[in-house]
Amino acid sequence: MYLNGRLLNSALSLIPRRSTINAPLIAETPSAETSLCGSSEPYSPPAKPLRIALLGYRSAPFSGGQGIYLKYLSRALTAQGHQVSVISGPPYPDLDDNVQLHTLPSCDLYKHGLRSVPISMLVSDPLARREWLSKLTGGFAEPWTFGERARDWLLPRLAEFDLIHDNQTLADGVLDLQRAGVPLVTTIHHPITRDRRLALDAEPRWYYRLFIERWHSFLNMQGRVARGLDHIVTVSSMSKSDIVADFGVDPARISVLHNGVDAALFRPLPHVERHPCQLMATASADTPIKGLHILLAAASDLVDRYPELSLTLIGKPRPGGDTERLVRDLNLQERVRWVSDVDHETIVGLYAESTIAVVPSLYEGFGLPAVEAMACGIPLVSSDGGALGEVVGDGGTVVPAGNVGALTQAIDALLSDSAARDEWGQRARARVEAHFSWDICAQRLVDYYHQRVLKC
């Protein structure tokens, strides 16, 4: 039975408030932010392992940052001795064997379609009915319905966890857990308001603009929930500014903790010979915010000077969509290779054989593809969209987002200078090893748990 209204309030009132675990309390010092971000004398938490529940409403294993975040964060936390359980809706993450996965099935309509749901389920299950009706009318109810399911699954199991870490569900049901006194942390990678704004800017047709607004209607809930959260972590200073501006969150409740990358997996492969003129990018093909149209325009400008130019793109364009039309209009069909549904080892191999990696995004809350490329030791050309300038730093060439001419010039400079490419590849790898390995990022997060959330 799904709890709501008075039933929920009654259930919550029966749960003892848990603001600490059994460990001595310490005072939070003004320098806590500095220590979390890499002070030379980091805070040393008590040795007691934590029992952590990680929540993810959608956790696709090989695409999308949320599933990747859950996989590698759970691995790094477990390696440090903590007990991690992942609670996820479909698509489910690909986790290590020593990480428990608790699945909370949904209708998963974006995979199976409206006709996949039997009428009996729509009659008996109010959450399935909500998902179905929302999809029928162009909405996206999965964050809300997952929050309801997660709350109902966790309420009888609260004693099994020291804290709950939500991965951007930002749903009413998850906020109910905080109201029950559960230590709750939420990661907001970036507010999806940015995606909505860029999608609207790129769409001139009024009827499609209505669809965009309808699909993003879940943002009303996410903004309201974010304003009620006590502990938010985000992955860049740019994302923190955007969360404050777009969601109206008190900046004192937000801490910046960078994402990591599996630097043992994403690595240089010196035995693989690089192709002389192969560009590589990881981008959602029909999502304007990823800036693939900027890269395609730059590639078109470079063809005359580099007749052997080719593009390897990790993604899958919508048949008959804007990206397919643009590739055809620019006469790039024979130069573009689409690669989708591949594992990380395959992606590492593609980086190794490519000449330059390009991240042309108009906005990124963090920019995991940029960090993965740098970890592979490939020279990188990136836009400064969102947090990319902050993340790439001195590990790549950074150009203004949306500027075709600047992107073309930066790619041209590297294609024509092999010594510069070697130097930038070495810089890229060094930056990842110093700032973005998951063991460092996970330790900083554990410090945050102890200092800010558990106060122990």
C-alpha positions as CSV (number, residue, x, y, z in Angstrom):
1,M,0.0,0.0,0.0
2,Y,1.3,3.5,-0.9
3,L,1.4,5.9,2.0
4,N,0.2,9.5,1.5
5,G,-1.4,12.3,3.4
6,R,-2.4,11.4,7.0
7,L,-1.1,7.8,6.6
8,L,2.4,9.1,5.8
9,N,2.4,11.6,8.6
10,S,1.3,8.9,11.1
11,A,4.0,6.6,9.8
12,L,6.7,9.2,10.0
13,S,5.7,10.1,13.6
14,L,6.5,6.6,14.7
15,I,10.0,6.7,13.4
16,P,12.7,7.8,15.9
17,R,14.6,10.8,14.7
18,R,18.2,9.8,13.8
19,S,20.6,12.6,13.4
20,T,23.8,10.8,14.4
21,I,25.3,7.4,14.5
22,N,27.0,6.0,17.6
23,A,30.2,8.0,17.6
24,P,31.5,11.0,19.5
25,L,30.3,14.4,18.3
26,I,32.8,17.0,17.1
27,A,32.3,20.7,16.3
28,E,32.1,21.7,12.7
29,T,34.9,24.1,11.9
30,P,34.8,27.1,9.5
31,S,37.5,25.4,7.5
32,A,35.4,22.4,6.7
33,E,34.9,23.4,3.0
34,T,38.6,23.7,2.5
35,S,39.4,20.3,3.9
36,L,36.7,18.7,1.8
37,C,38.2,20.1,-1.3
38,G,41.7,18.8,-0.8
39,S,43.5,20.5,2.1
40,S,47.0,19.3,2.9
41,E,45.6,18.2,6.3
42,P,42.3,16.4,5.6
43,Y,39.8,15.6,8.2
44,S,40.1,12.1,9.5
45,P,36.7,10.6,10.3
46,P,36.1,7.8,12.8
47,A,37.1,4.3,11.5
48,K,33.6,2.9,11.8
49,P,32.3,1.9,8.3
50,L,29.1,3.5,7.2
51,R,26.0,1.8,5.9
52,I,25.0,3.8,2.9
53,A,21.9,3.7,0.7
54,L,22.4,5.2,-2.8
55,L,19.2,6.1,-4.7
56,G,18.9,6.4,-8.4
57,Y,15.6,6.7,-10.3
58,R,17.2,5.8,-13.6
59,S,20.6,4.2,-13.8
60,A,21.5,3.2,-17.3
61,P,24.8,1.3,-17.1
62,F,26.7,2.5,-20.2
63,S,25.1,5.9,-21.0
64,G,24.0,8.8,-19.0
65,G,25.9,10.2,-16.0
66,Q,23.6,8.9,-13.3
67,G,24.3,5.2,-13.8
68,I,28.0,5.8,-14.2
69,Y,28.0,7.9,-11.0
70,L,26.3,5.1,-9.0
71,K,28.6,2.4,-10.4
72,Y,31.9,4.1,-9.6
73,L,30.9,5.9,-6.4
74,S,29.5,2.6,-4.9
75,R,32.8,0.8,-6.0
76,A,35.0,3.5,-4.4
77,L,33.0,3.6,-1.2
78,T,33.0,-0.2,-0.9
79,A,36.7,-0.3,-1.5
80,Q,37.2,2.0,1.5
81,G,35.3,-0.4,3.7
82,H,31.8,1.0,3.7
83,Q,28.6,-1.1,3.1
84,V,26.8,0.2,0.1
85,S,23.3,-0.7,-1.2
86,V,22.0,0.8,-4.4
87,I,18.2,1.3,-4.7
88,S,17.3,2.0,-8.3
89,G,14.5,2.1,-10.8
90,P,15.0,0.8,-14.4
91,P,17.2,0.8,-16.4
92,Y,19.3,-0.7,-13.6
93,P,23.0,0.1,-13.1
94,D,25.9,-2.3,-13.7
95,L,27.4,-2.8,-10.2
96,D,30.2,-4.8,-8.7
97,D,29.3,-8.1,-7.0
98,N,30.0,-6.7,-3.5
99,V,27.5,-3.9,-3.9
100,Q,23.9,-4.8,-3.2
101,L,21.3,-3.8,-5.8
102,H,17.6,-3.4,-4.7
103,T,15.4,-3.0,-7.8
104,L,12.2,-0.9,-7.7
105,P,10.4,-1.8,-10.9
106,S,8.5,0.8,-12.8
107,C,6.5,0.7,-16.1
108,D,9.7,1.9,-17.8
109,L,7.6,3.3,-20.6
110,Y,10.5,5.0,-22.4
111,K,11.8,1.6,-23.2
112,H,8.6,-0.5,-23.6
113,G,6.0,2.0,-24.7
114,L,2.4,2.7,-23.5
115,R,1.0,-0.6,-24.8
116,S,3.3,-2.7,-22.6
117,V,1.3,-2.0,-19.5
118,P,-1.7,-4.3,-18.8
119,I,-5.0,-2.8,-17.9
120,S,-5.1,-4.8,-14.7
121,M,-1.9,-3.0,-13.5
122,L,-3.3,0.4,-14.4
123,V,-6.4,-0.4,-12.3
124,S,-4.6,-1.8,-9.3
125,D,-1.4,0.3,-9.1
126,P,-1.8,4.1,-8.7
127,L,1.9,4.7,-9.4
128,A,1.8,2.8,-12.7
129,R,-1.3,4.7,-13.6
130,R,0.4,8.0,-12.9
131,E,3.4,7.0,-15.1
132,W,1.1,5.8,-17.9
133,L,-1.1,8.9,-17.9
134,S,1.9,11.2,-17.7
135,K,3.7,9.5,-20.6
136,L,0.4,9.6,-22.6
137,T,0.2,13.4,-22.2
138,G,3.9,14.0,-22.9
139,G,5.1,14.2,-19.2
140,F,7.8,12.5,-17.2
141,A,6.6,11.2,-13.9
142,E,9.5,8.7,-13.1
143,P,11.3,10.9,-10.5
144,W,8.1,11.4,-8.5
145,T,6.9,7.8,-8.7
146,F,10.4,6.5,-7.9
147,G,10.4,8.8,-4.8
148,E,7.2,7.3,-3.7
149,R,8.4,3.7,-4.1
150,A,11.8,4.5,-2.5
151,R,10.2,6.0,0.5
152,D,7.8,3.1,1.0
153,W,10.7,0.6,0.6
154,L,13.0,2.4,3.0
155,L,10.6,3.4,5.8
156,P,10.5,-0.2,7.3
157,R,14.3,-0.5,6.8
158,L,15.7,2.7,8.2
159,A,17.7,0.9,10.9
160,E,19.7,-0.8,8.2
161,F,21.4,2.4,7.1
162,D,23.4,5.2,8.6
163,L,22.5,7.6,5.8
164,I,20.8,7.9,2.5
165,H,22.4,9.5,-0.5
166,D,20.0,10.4,-3.3
167,N,21.3,10.9,-6.9
168,Q,19.2,13.8,-8.2
169,T,15.7,12.2,-7.8
170,L,14.6,15.4,-5.9
171,A,11.2,13.9,-5.3
172,D,8.6,14.4,-2.6
173,G,9.0,10.9,-1.3
174,V,12.7,11.3,-0.8
175,L,12.2,14.6,1.1
176,D,9.7,12.7,3.3
177,L,12.7,10.6,4.5
178,Q,14.5,13.8,5.7
179,R,11.3,14.9,7.5
180,A,11.4,11.5,9.3
181,G,14.8,12.4,10.7
182,V,16.9,10.3,8.3
183,P,20.3,11.7,7.5
184,L,19.9,12.5,3.8
185,V,22.4,13.8,1.2
186,T,21.4,14.7,-2.3
187,T,23.6,15.1,-5.3
188,I,22.4,17.6,-7.9
189,H,24.7,17.3,-11.0
190,H,23.1,20.3,-12.5
191,P,19.5,21.7,-12.5
192,I,17.7,20.4,-15.6
193,T,16.2,23.9,-16.0
194,R,19.3,24.5,-18.1
195,D,18.4,21.7,-20.5
196,R,14.9,23.0,-20.8
197,R,16.1,26.5,-21.5
198,L,18.5,25.4,-24.2
199,A,15.9,23.0,-25.8
200,L,13.4,25.9,-26.0
201,D,15.9,28.2,-27.5
202,A,16.7,25.7,-30.2
203,E,13.0,24.9,-31.1
204,P,11.1,27.6,-33.1
205,R,7.9,25.6,-33.5
206,W,5.3,26.5,-30.9
207,Y,3.7,23.1,-30.7
208,Y,7.1,21.4,-30.0
209,R,7.8,24.1,-27.4
210,L,4.6,23.0,-25.6
211,F,5.9,19.4,-25.6
212,I,9.2,20.6,-24.2
213,E,7.5,22.5,-21.4
214,R,5.2,19.5,-20.6
215,W,8.0,17.0,-20.4
216,H,10.0,19.2,-18.1
217,S,7.0,19.9,-15.8
218,F,8.7,17.7,-13.1
219,L,11.1,20.6,-12.5
220,N,8.4,22.3,-10.4
221,M,8.7,19.5,-7.9
222,Q,12.5,19.3,-8.1
223,G,12.9,23.0,-7.4
224,R,10.5,22.9,-4.4
225,V,12.2,19.7,-3.0
226,A,15.7,21.2,-3.5
227,R,14.7,24.2,-1.4
228,G,13.7,21.9,1.4
229,L,16.9,19.8,1.5
230,D,19.4,20.3,4.3
231,H,22.5,18.8,2.6
232,I,23.2,19.1,-1.2
233,V,26.4,18.2,-2.9
234,T,27.1,19.3,-6.5
235,V,29.9,18.6,-8.9
236,S,31.2,22.0,-9.8
237,S,31.1,25.6,-8.8
238,M,29.1,26.5,-11.9
239,S,26.5,23.9,-10.9
240,K,26.3,25.4,-7.5
241,S,25.7,28.9,-8.9
242,D,23.0,27.5,-11.2
243,I,21.2,25.6,-8.4
244,V,21.1,28.8,-6.4
245,A,19.9,30.8,-9.3
246,D,17.4,28.4,-10.8
247,F,16.1,26.5,-7.8
248,G,16.4,29.3,-5.2
249,V,18.5,27.1,-2.8
250,D,20.4,28.7,0.1
251,P,24.1,28.5,-1.0
252,A,25.1,27.6,2.6
253,R,23.4,24.2,2.1
254,I,25.4,23.3,-1.0
255,S,29.0,21.9,-1.1
256,V,31.1,21.3,-4.2
257,L,32.6,17.9,-4.5
258,H,33.9,16.9,-8.0
259,N,33.1,13.7,-9.7
260,G,35.7,11.1,-10.4
261,V,36.7,8.7,-13.2
262,D,38.0,5.2,-13.1
263,A,41.6,6.1,-14.0
264,A,42.6,2.4,-14.2
265,L,39.9,1.7,-16.8
266,F,40.1,5.0,-18.7
267,R,43.8,5.0,-19.5
268,P,46.2,5.5,-22.4
269,L,46.8,2.5,-24.7
270,P,50.2,3.3,-26.2
271,H,50.2,0.2,-28.3
272,V,47.2,1.4,-30.3
273,E,48.1,3.5,-33.3
274,R,46.2,6.7,-33.6
275,H,44.4,7.5,-36.9
276,P,45.8,10.7,-38.4
277,C,42.6,12.7,-38.7
278,Q,39.9,11.1,-36.5
279,L,37.8,13.2,-34.2
280,M,35.9,11.6,-31.4
281,A,33.0,12.9,-29.3
282,T,30.5,11.5,-26.8
283,A,27.2,13.4,-27.1
284,S,23.5,12.8,-27.1
285,A,22.9,13.2,-30.8
286,D,19.6,15.1,-30.8
287,T,20.0,17.0,-27.5
288,P,20.9,20.7,-28.4
289,I,22.6,21.2,-25.1
290,K,25.4,18.8,-26.1
291,G,26.4,21.0,-29.0
292,L,26.9,18.3,-31.6
293,H,25.7,20.6,-34.3
294,I,28.6,22.9,-33.5
295,L,31.1,20.1,-34.0
296,L,29.5,19.0,-37.2
297,A,29.7,22.5,-38.6
298,A,33.4,22.8,-37.6
299,A,34.1,19.4,-39.2
300,S,32.5,20.6,-42.4
301,D,34.8,23.7,-42.4
302,L,37.9,21.4,-42.0
303,V,37.2,18.9,-44.7
304,D,38.9,20.9,-47.5
305,R,42.2,21.1,-45.5
306,Y,42.0,17.6,-44.2
307,P,40.4,15.3,-46.8
308,E,40.8,12.2,-44.6
309,L,38.9,13.8,-41.7
310,S,36.5,11.4,-40.0
311,L,34.3,11.6,-36.9
312,T,33.6,8.8,-34.4
313,L,30.5,9.7,-32.4
314,I,29.3,7.8,-29.3
315,G,25.6,8.1,-29.6
316,K,22.6,7.2,-31.7
317,P,20.7,9.8,-33.8
318,R,16.9,9.7,-34.0
319,P,16.0,8.4,-37.4
320,G,14.9,11.3,-39.6
321,G,15.8,13.7,-36.8
322,D,17.6,17.1,-36.9
323,T,21.1,15.5,-36.5
324,E,20.6,13.1,-39.4
325,R,19.4,16.0,-41.6
326,L,22.4,18.1,-40.6
327,V,24.9,15.4,-41.4
328,R,23.3,15.0,-44.8
329,D,23.1,18.7,-45.4
330,L,26.8,19.1,-44.6
331,N,27.6,16.1,-46.8
332,L,29.3,14.3,-43.9
333,Q,27.5,10.9,-44.3
334,E,30.7,9.1,-45.4
335,R,32.8,10.6,-42.6
336,V,30.6,10.0,-39.6
337,R,30.6,6.7,-37.7
338,W,28.0,6.3,-35.0
339,V,28.8,3.9,-32.1
340,S,26.2,3.0,-29.5
341,D,25.5,0.5,-26.8
342,V,29.1,-0.3,-26.2
343,D,31.0,-1.0,-23.0
344,H,33.7,1.2,-21.5
345,E,36.6,-0.9,-22.7
346,T,35.4,-0.3,-26.3
347,I,35.2,3.4,-25.7
348,V,38.7,3.4,-24.3
349,G,39.9,1.7,-27.4
350,L,38.1,4.3,-29.6
351,Y,39.8,7.1,-27.7
352,A,43.2,5.4,-28.2
353,E,42.7,5.2,-32.0
354,S,41.4,8.8,-32.3
355,T,43.5,11.9,-32.9
356,I,41.6,14.4,-30.9
357,A,38.6,14.3,-28.5
358,V,36.1,17.1,-28.7
359,V,33.5,18.1,-26.1
360,P,31.4,20.8,-27.8
361,S,28.6,21.1,-25.2
362,L,26.8,24.4,-24.7
363,Y,26.4,23.5,-21.0
364,E,27.6,20.8,-18.7
365,G,27.1,20.6,-15.0
366,F,30.4,18.7,-14.8
367,G,31.4,17.1,-18.0
368,L,32.3,13.4,-17.4
369,P,33.1,12.7,-21.1
370,A,35.8,15.4,-20.9
371,V,37.4,13.8,-17.8
372,E,37.2,10.3,-19.4
373,A,38.9,11.6,-22.5
374,M,41.7,13.3,-20.4
375,A,42.2,10.1,-18.5
376,C,42.8,8.3,-21.8
377,G,45.6,10.7,-22.5
378,I,44.1,12.0,-25.8
379,P,44.5,15.7,-26.6
380,L,41.2,17.4,-25.8
381,V,39.4,20.4,-27.3
382,S,36.5,21.5,-25.1
383,S,34.0,24.3,-25.0
384,D,33.7,26.4,-21.8
385,G,30.0,25.5,-21.5
386,G,28.9,25.4,-17.9
387,A,31.5,23.8,-15.8
388,L,33.7,22.5,-18.6
389,G,36.3,25.3,-18.3
390,E,36.5,24.6,-14.5
391,V,36.9,20.9,-15.0
392,V,39.2,20.8,-18.1
393,G,41.5,23.5,-16.7
394,D,45.0,23.1,-18.1
395,G,44.2,19.6,-19.3
396,G,42.9,20.7,-22.7
397,T,42.3,23.5,-25.1
398,V,39.2,25.5,-24.1
399,V,37.1,27.5,-26.6
400,P,33.9,29.6,-26.2
401,A,30.8,27.5,-26.3
402,G,28.7,27.7,-29.4
403,N,31.6,29.4,-31.4
404,V,32.1,27.3,-34.6
405,G,35.1,29.4,-35.7
406,A,36.9,29.0,-32.4
407,L,36.3,25.3,-32.3
408,T,37.5,24.9,-35.9
409,Q,40.6,26.9,-35.3
410,A,41.5,24.8,-32.1
411,I,41.0,21.5,-33.9
412,D,43.0,22.7,-36.9
413,A,45.9,23.8,-34.6
414,L,46.2,20.3,-33.1
415,L,45.6,18.3,-36.3
416,S,48.6,20.2,-37.8
417,D,51.0,19.8,-34.9
418,S,51.8,16.3,-33.6
419,A,54.2,17.5,-30.9
420,A,51.5,19.7,-29.5
421,R,49.1,16.7,-29.5
422,D,51.6,14.6,-27.5
423,E,52.1,17.4,-25.0
424,W,48.4,18.0,-24.5
425,G,47.8,14.3,-24.1
426,Q,50.3,14.1,-21.2
427,R,48.8,17.2,-19.6
428,A,45.4,15.7,-19.7
429,R,46.3,12.5,-18.0
430,A,48.3,14.3,-15.3
431,R,45.3,16.5,-14.5
432,V,43.1,13.5,-14.0
433,E,45.6,11.7,-11.7
434,A,45.9,14.8,-9.6
435,H,42.2,15.8,-9.2
436,F,39.7,13.2,-10.5
437,S,40.5,9.7,-9.4
438,W,37.5,8.1,-7.6
439,D,39.4,7.1,-4.5
440,I,40.2,10.8,-3.8
441,C,36.6,11.9,-4.6
442,A,35.0,9.1,-2.5
443,Q,37.2,10.0,0.5
444,R,36.2,13.7,0.3
445,L,32.6,12.6,0.2
446,V,33.0,10.4,3.3
447,D,34.6,13.4,5.0
448,Y,31.5,15.4,4.1
449,Y,29.2,12.7,5.4
450,H,30.9,12.8,8.8
451,Q,31.4,16.5,9.1
452,R,28.3,18.0,7.7
453,V,25.6,15.3,7.9
454,L,26.3,12.9,10.7
455,K,28.3,15.5,12.8
456,C,30.5,12.7,14.1
